[in-house]
Amino acid sequence: MRPVPRFRSPLRGPWLTSVFAVVLLVGMPILIITGLLDRVAYGPAQGLPVDVGLLQLPPFDWPTRPSWLFRLTQGVHVGLGLVLIPVVLAKLWSVIPKLFDWPPVRSPAQALERASLLLLVGSLLFEIVTGVLNIQYDYAFGFSFYTGHYIGAWVFVAAFAAHVALKLGTMVRSLRSRSLRRELATPLAETVAEPPDAHGLVAPDPAPPTMSRRGALALVGGGSALLAVLSVGQVLDGPLRHTALLLPRGRDHGDGPNAFPVNRTAAAAGIVAAATGADWRLTLPGAAPVTLSRADLAGLPQHTARLPIACVEGWSTLQTWTGVRLRDLAALAGVPQPASAFVESLEVGPFAQGTLNAGQVLDPDALLALQVNGADLSPDHGFPARIIVPALPGVRCTKWVRSIEFRET
């Protein structure tokens, strides 16, 4: 079937489509793997995502070392996801004539191919839209981001695998049909359409070129580079953070020791000053239940560790935290070798509680932090006390802690 006449760009063809495809073939598996690793980091004990049935990953205790592990996986996942958006859009542009083939299905094999393509494009656009909205804390879609994005990812994985199986041979043959070096050296004046192809991507009556193929590749690559520059500051401290124009919650967090990004403020969490004042107490249920004031905690042996904190929205930061080791609190509660710890916050809502595994509790740098960078925590950073554990997602580093139950089983 001949393409719709209005699609007359002389750049479209199997070779250019395959160049975009090979970039995605390299980038998408990294995106998938880092996304699944981040899901493991959240852990089933956190209860996110919920209601995923057979899609639930096997239980796995997320390690605490290296301490920057989640910072790396989440930063790569969000950063690479943004960088690949121009490539995805260029790939869709390169094959758009195929969307208007008529009749749409001419054989069972083509029906399978088009069904996989529909799921591939639909799930990919869904993941991009929900991911970008999540980065900006805009949950206009009205459902749980964690659950929707996770299920959408598995739909994409299945469709991506099917599409690669169907098109890998075509992609390899198309890449071999032209020299990348030669195309990068071909100016606009010498740019011509590819020979007619069996897939209908090449226009039968191509219009005069307005851009060379090297120009198209430069445009897409430049778009990806621009997104990288506008987002990489999210995982860097210091002046470069101000270059991250895509950074959620803005780039200016004031001055002083607590001047670094925060996901959920005290006001947004409904934390009032009265709840964190002189009457605040930390409860440690266990074999020997203990109740501690903040002064009591400050009187216990203090430990300082320089640890990163990273959030699902893609930002991360490295700060110096001081507080009481969780394993010391466990021993104080009469549970020196806990199997887990159940943490509750003054906050009300889905992030008001969380569970830590034994390795996370017993890590020598796992803290109930009272200070950051030598100063008391600010209300937005969890005053009077918050959890800080190496390699733990920020949402699981519970703020405004009111109780920690160390469990033997």
Secondary structure, 3 states (H helix, E strand, C coil): CCCCCCCCCCCCCHHHHHHHHHHHHHHHHHHHHHHHHHHHHHCHHHCCCCCCHHHCCCCCCCCCCCCCHHHHHHHHHHHHHHHCHHHHHHHHHHHHHHHHCCCCCCCHHHHHHHHHHHHHHHHHHHHHHHHHHHHCCCCCCCCCHHHHHHHHHHHHHHHHHHHHHHHHHHHHHHHHCCCHHHHHCCCHHHCCCCCCCCCCCCCCCCCCCCCCHHHHHHHHHHHHHHHHHHHHHHHCCCHHHHHCCCCCCCCCCCCCCCCCCCCCCHHHHCCCHHHHCCCCCEEECCCCCEEECHHHHHHCCCEEEEEEEECCCCCEEEEEEEEEEHHHHHHHCCCCCCCEEEEEECCCCCCCEEEEEHHHHHCCCCEEEEEECCEECCHHHCCCCEEECCCCEHHHCCCCEEEEEEECC
